[in-house]
């Protein structure tokens, strides 16, 4: 397991990352289709404005996952903060509530390359099944699974260059659930070793 690393030391321009943001006290911040769609609209606005790319996503009732490419870490953090802030206003208005609904920080893990990005995406898209909300990944309408596996259009999702060659490498078979949320890095042992060696020399 990798040690926790500050986001400013971990992520860099052009990197891939698994981003997880949770509600406070397991509050259900997405209660119906209207809520999910409202959040997706806000996310799409910021994606177009800031230029980050989303390869996989899954919106759950109490949290969300994104597998993204980040051109500028500071701008991405600001964009995500705006999405969450605007959605909070929508949520407050609709449900006549007040106060924070999100945990202050989002968790981010550095992803080594496209092979690990795809493996992370498969993990992300399987979350509704693990949570026993649906029986099959494709039954959950608020994730990228149907885009990646059934060709259904979704403006939020960006395409891989050659996804079939990436799939053939079968990296997912060598990973377990903890690899996608624990520590700081999703990647090979050598990639993790290189990262922490460089960090020691700073």
C-alpha positions in Angstrom: 0.0 0.0 0.0 1.3 3.5 -0.9 1.6 6.2 1.7 -0.8 9.2 1.4 0.8 12.0 -0.6 -0.4 15.6 -0.8 -2.3 16.3 -4.1 0.2 19.0 -5.1 3.0 16.5 -4.9 1.1 13.7 -6.5 -0.7 15.0 -9.6 0.8 17.0 -12.5 -0.3 18.5 -15.8 -1.3 15.8 -18.3 -1.7 13.0 -15.7 -4.5 10.5 -15.3 -6.3 10.4 -11.9 -9.1 8.5 -10.1 -11.1 11.2 -8.3 -13.5 10.3 -5.5 -15.7 12.8 -3.7 -18.1 11.8 -0.9 -21.0 13.5 0.9 -20.9 14.3 4.6 -22.5 11.7 6.9 -23.4 9.5 3.9 -26.0 12.0 2.9 -27.9 11.0 -0.3 -27.0 14.0 -2.5 -28.5 12.3 -5.6 -32.1 11.2 -4.8 -33.7 11.0 -8.2 -33.0 11.2 -11.9 -33.4 15.0 -11.9 -30.6 15.2 -9.3 -28.2 13.0 -11.3 -28.9 14.9 -14.5 -28.4 18.3 -12.8 -25.0 17.2 -11.5 -24.0 15.8 -14.9 -24.9 19.2 -16.6 -22.7 21.1 -14.1 -19.9 18.7 -14.7 -20.2 19.0 -18.5 -20.1 22.8 -18.2 -16.8 22.7 -16.3 -15.3 20.0 -18.5 -15.9 22.2 -21.6 -14.6 25.3 -19.9 -11.4 23.8 -18.3 -10.5 21.1 -20.8 -10.1 18.1 -18.5 -11.2 14.8 -20.0 -13.4 12.2 -18.4 -12.9 8.6 -19.6 -15.1 6.9 -16.9 -17.5 8.1 -14.3 -20.1 6.7 -11.8 -22.5 8.8 -9.8 -23.7 7.0 -6.7 -26.3 8.4 -4.2 -23.7 9.5 -1.7 -20.6 10.0 -3.8 -19.1 10.0 -7.2 -16.1 8.6 -9.1 -14.2 10.1 -12.1 -11.3 8.7 -14.1 -9.9 11.8 -15.7 -7.0 13.3 -17.6 -6.0 16.6 -15.9 -4.3 19.3 -18.1 -3.8 21.7 -15.1 -4.2 20.5 -11.5 -5.0 23.8 -10.0 -7.7 24.6 -12.6 -9.2 21.1 -12.3 -9.5 21.5 -8.5 -11.2 24.9 -9.0 -13.5 23.4 -11.6 -14.6 20.5 -9.4 -15.1 23.0 -6.5 -17.4 25.0 -8.8 -19.4 21.9 -9.8 -19.9 20.9 -6.2 -20.8 24.4 -5.1 -23.4 25.0 -7.9 -24.9 21.6 -7.3 -25.1 22.3 -3.6 -27.2 25.4 -4.4 -29.5 23.3 -6.6 -29.8 20.7 -3.9 -30.6 23.3 -1.2 -33.3 25.0 -3.4 -35.0 21.7 -4.3 -35.0 20.2 -0.9 -35.2 23.4 1.2 -32.1 22.6 3.1 -28.9 24.5 4.1 -25.3 23.8 5.1 -22.5 21.7 3.5 -23.4 18.5 1.7 -19.9 17.4 0.6 -16.7 16.5 2.4 -14.3 19.4 2.0 -11.6 17.5 0.1 -11.8 15.1 -2.8 -9.5 12.0 -2.9 -7.3 11.6 -5.9 -5.0 8.8 -6.9 -2.4 9.1 -9.7 -2.9 6.5 -12.5 0.2 5.3 -14.3 -1.1 5.0 -17.9 -4.0 4.1 -20.2 -4.0 0.5 -19.3 -4.4 1.2 -15.6 -6.9 4.0 -16.5 -9.1 1.4 -18.2 -8.8 -1.0 -15.3 -9.8 1.8 -12.9 -12.7 2.6 -15.1 -13.9 -1.0 -15.0 -13.7 -0.9 -11.2 -15.6 2.5 -11.1 -18.4 1.2 -13.3 -18.9 -1.9 -11.2 -19.7 0.1 -8.1 -23.5 0.0 -8.4 -23.3 -3.9 -8.6 -21.0 -4.0 -5.5 -23.5 -1.8 -3.7 -26.3 -4.2 -4.7 -28.2 -1.3 -6.3 -28.5 -3.2 -9.6 -27.6 -6.7 -10.8 -25.6 -5.7 -13.9 -23.3 -2.7 -14.6 -25.4 -1.7 -17.6 -28.5 -1.4 -15.5 -27.1 1.7 -13.7 -27.9 4.7 -15.9 -25.5 7.2 -14.2 -22.2 5.8 -15.2 -20.0 5.5 -18.3 -20.4 1.7 -18.6 -23.0 1.8 -21.4 -20.9 4.3 -23.3 -17.8 2.2 -23.1 -19.4 -1.2 -23.7 -22.6 -0.5 -25.6 -21.7 2.5 -27.7 -24.4 4.7 -26.1 -23.6 8.5 -26.6 -22.7 10.6 -23.5 -21.1 14.0 -23.9 -19.3 13.6 -20.6 -17.2 10.7 -21.8 -14.1 11.0 -23.9 -12.7 8.2 -26.1 -9.5 6.2 -25.9 -7.2 6.1 -28.9 -7.2 2.3 -29.3 -9.2 0.7 -26.5 -9.1 -2.8 -27.9 -5.3 -3.1 -27.7 -5.5 -1.8 -24.1 -8.2 -4.3 -23.2 -6.0 -7.2 -24.5 -3.3 -6.5 -21.9 -5.7 -7.6 -19.2 -4.2 -5.5 -16.4 -7.5 -5.6 -14.4 -6.9 -9.3 -13.7 -3.8 -8.5 -11.6 -5.5 -5.9 -9.4 -7.8 -6.0 -6.4 -10.4 -3.6 -5.1 -8.0 -1.9 -2.6 -5.7 -1.0 -5.5 -8.2 1.5 -6.8 -8.9 3.5 -3.6 -6.1 2.9 -1.1 -2.8 4.8 -1.0 -2.0 7.3 -3.7 -1.1 5.5 -6.9 -2.8 3.1 -9.3 0.0 1.4 -11.3 2.8 -1.1 -11.4 5.2 -1.7 -8.5 8.0 -0.2 -10.5 6.0 3.0 -11.2 5.3 3.4 -7.5 8.9 2.7 -6.7 10.1 5.3 -9.2 7.6 7.9 -7.8 8.6 7.5 -4.2 12.3 7.4 -5.0 12.0 10.8 -6.9 10.1 12.2 -4.0 12.8 11.2 -1.5 15.4 13.1 -3.6 13.5 16.4 -3.6 
